[in-house]
Amino acid sequence: MIELGKKQTLEVVKKVEFGVYLAEEADSTDKVLLPKKQVPEGAEEGTQIEVFIYRDSKDRLIATTATPKLTLGELAVLTVKEVGKIGAFLDCGLEKDLFLPFKQQTRKVRTGEEVLVAMYADKSNRLCATMNVYQYLKKESPYAKEDTVRGVIYEISKNFGAFVAVDFQYSGLIPAKEFHGEYEIGDVVEARVTAVKPDGKLDLSIRQKAHLQMDEDAEYVMSVIDEFDGVLPFNDKVSPEIIQREFKMSKNAFKRAVGKLLKEEKVAVVPGTAFGQGGEGFIRASYCYSVEHIIKALKRIEEFVNELNN
């Protein structure tokens, strides 16, 4: 049986002026044309040729020896060659571009951009592309907890997080609580596997383990302090939403980072709000100590800030 959208090894059963006809067996009535320019040199009746089956511009089944960038049911990142009135056309490695209908787009695509799609056959048995790739992703991956993986974000949900196609073929999710930062659909990310679900799907995180991520977060918090002329304009009462917006991290991660900044040089400070509304946006270092202690504390703060800036 000649199968649309798949690579097959078929036999030359008839030679004609404009190419050769291929079939599974010599006496088969199910034949497909391989155009002359595609016929390998020296091919004769009985020669086995690996081909891909698709439909030409006149909607006829045709074979090609060209290698497509994806086959039926597979996923690949393809370039948008043109956007028309009824959809977009993608470069799939063949003479005929792959059609991406508007109704199969999860967002509007632009000429020249790359999009993750799967190949499917529509109701008229024509090969098309879809950006709704979830059902085409495999659940059983070779990865285990704590492995590092790469994948492309194909959907973002405020409630669930970011859906990732790991290696463009396995199903992964960055849960909303782990999804911090400015990312868009189509971005390629490197992530850590935090769990392998019973059904094989992967839970991912784009952050390192807490004790490792804390160093990076502390540096970022310090950069914000520098931007505000040495003042951290937030305290422990600020909402998680504001922390996420300003620091691209969870409130717990923010607290760990600030705690690290304080502990490394063992200098304690008090939020200015503890002394009234006028103290908002400031910190207070205690001056109820000897001049010797104060000088030592200031020296430690200076060394700590200099270390971060180096």
N, C-alpha and C positions, 0 to 999 in steps of 0.2 A: 504493500500500500504506500502510495506516495503521500507524504505528510507535509502539509503547509507549515512553514515557520521553523522547520528542523533541518539539520544536516543529515544527509543520507549517502550511502554508497550505492550507486545504481550502475546498471550495465548498459553499454551502448547496444541498442537493438536495431537501429536503422540510421544510415547516413543519408543526408539530403544536402542540397546545394547550400542551404542557409544554416546548417548546423547538424546536430545529431539528436535522435530521440533516445531517451533513457527510460528504463523500466527495471523493476526488481528481477524479472526473469525474461528470457527471450520470447516466450509465448504469451506474455502478459498484455492485456488490452489497455492497461492503465499506464500511459506514457506521458512524458514531459519533454519539452524542447530545451536543449542547451544550445544557445546561439553560437554561430560559427566562430566569432571572436573569442569565445570562452573555451572552445574545444582544445584540449591539450594536443600538442604535436604528436603525431603517430598513433592517435586513437583510432581503433578499428572496432568493428562489431565484436562484442564479447569483452571489450575493455571495461574495467571497473573504474568509476570516477566518483570522487566524493563531491557532493554539491549541496547547496542550500536552496530550498524551494520557497518561492514567494510569488506575488502577482505583479505583472508588468503594468504599464500605464493604461493598457486596454483591458485590465482586469483578468488577464489570462495567466494560468499557472505557468511558471517558467523556472528554469534552473540556472544557477550561477556557481562558478568555482571561486568567486570572491568570498572572503570570510566576513560575515556580519559581526557587528560589535555586540550583538546579543541575539538569542534565539527565543522561540516561543516559551513564555513563562519565566524567562531570565530577566535580570536587572542590569542596567548599565547607566553610566553618566554620559549623556549625549549632548551635542551642541545644537542649539536652535539655529537653523539656517534661514528660516523665513517665517513670518507670522502673517497669515492670510485672514480672510473673512470668516472662515469656519473653524480655524484652528491653526496650529503651528506645524512646521515640517522640520524633522530632525535628521542630522547626518548619522546614519546607522552603518556606514561603510559600504553601502550598495549604490548602484546607479539611481535607484528610486529611493527618495527620502521616506522616512517613517512618519506617518501622520499622527499628530497629537491633537485630538478634538478638544474644543474649549471645555466641554463638560467633563473631560478627564484631567483637567488642570486644577490643581489645588490652589493655584494663584496664577495671575497673568505672567506669562513668560515674555522675554524680550530677545530679539535677534542677537546672536552672538553669545548668549549666556549658556551655561551648562546646567542640565537638569537630570535628576535621577528618575528613571522611568522603567517600567516593565513592558514587555511585548505581550500582546494578547490578540485574539482573533475576534472581531466584532460579529454582530448578528448576520452580516452578509459574508462572513468568512474571509474578511480582509484583515491583513496585519495592521495593527495600530499600536500606539503607545499610551500608557496611563501613568499619571503621577500618584495615583492611589495604590501604593506599592505594598501596603501592610500585608495583604493576603498572599503575596508572592515571596515573602521573606521566610527563610528556613528557621525552625525553632531549635534544632539540634546543632550546636556549634562545637568546635574543638576547644573552646576556652573554659577556664576555671576561675574561681575567685582569686582576685588580686592580679590577674593577667592584665596587661596593657593592650588595648585594641584601638583601631582607627575606624571611623565610619563617617557617614554624611547624615546631617539632620534633615529629615524629610517632612516633619510636622512638629509644630509647637502648640502645646495646650496649656492654658493657664492653670487648669486643675491637675493635669497629669504630669506635665513636664515636656521634655523633648524626646521625640521618637527618632531613633538612630538606626540606620542600616549599616551594621558592622560588616566591613569588607564588602559592602554592597550586596550582601546576601543573607545576613543573620539579623534576627529581631532583637533590638536593644532599646532600653528606655532610661533616660536620665530623669529620675523623679523630680517633681517640682521643688522639693526641699533641697535638692542637690544642684538645681539648675540656676546658677548665678553667673551673671556676666551678660555682655551684649553679643548675642548670637542670632543668626537668621537662618531660615530654611535654605539649604544648599551648602551651608558651612561644613567643612570637614573638621572633625574634632578628634583629639586623642583622649581616651578615657580609661579609667580603671574599673575592672569588673568587681562590683561589690557583692553580687549574689547571682547564682544561677537558679532560676525558678524551676519548680518541678516539671513544668512543660518545656523547659529548655531555653526560655527567653532570658536575656541578660539584663540585670540591673546595673547601671553604670554611674560613675561619678567623674566629673571633669576636674575634681579637686583631689589632692593627695590625702593620705591619712592625716588626721587632725594634728598629730605632733610634728609632722613634716610640713604641712600646709601653714602652720602657725608662723614660721619664719617669713614666708612670702607675704602673709597677711600683715605681719608686723611692719615690714618694710613699706607696704602700701599705705598703712595707716600713718606711718611717719611721713610719707610723702604728702599726705593730706594736711598733716600738721604744718609742714613747711609752707604749703600753699596759703595757709591761713596765718602766716607770720608767727609760727611757733605755738599757736593755740588750737586745741582740738574743740571745734564748735559743737560738740555733742557730749552727752553724758549717758549714764546707765538707764535713764528714764526714756530715752528716745525710742520711738516705735521701730519694730523690725522692718516695716516697709521703708522707712527713711534710711535705715542702715543698708538695706538692699539697694536702694536707689543711689545712694552716695558712695558706697564702698564695694558694691557687687559681691557681698558676702552675707551670710546669715548673722543674726545678732549674737549667737553663741560663738561663732568664729571671730566676730568683732571683739567680744569680751576676752577671748583667749589671746588675741593679738595685743590688746591694750594691757592685759595682765603681763604678757611677756615683756613689753616695754618697761613696765614698772619694776618687774622682778630682776631683770638682767643687771641693773645697776643698784638695786636694793634701795631706791629712793621712793618713799611714799608721798603721794599728793592727794589732796581732797578736792572734789568738784566745787567750783565756786558757788553753785546753787545752794550748797549746805549753809551758806552764810547770807542768804537772801537773794531776791530776784536780780539785784545789781551784780551778782557774781556769775550770772549765766554766761557761758562761753569762756570761762576762765577756770584755772586750777589754783589751789592755794598750797604752798609748801610751808610747813610749820616753822616759825621763827622762835619757838619756845625752847631753844637749845643754845648751847654756847656758840660763840663765833667760830670756834674750831670745827664743830659739827656742821655748821651751815656751809663753811668753805669746802669741807670734804664732800658734802652732798652736791653742791653746785659743780664741783670738779667732776664728780661721777656723771652728772647729767651732761656736762660738756663732752666728756669722753664717749658717752653713749651716743649722743647726737652725731659726733664726728665719725664714729664707727659706722653708723648707718649711712652717712653721706659719702663714705669712701667706696 
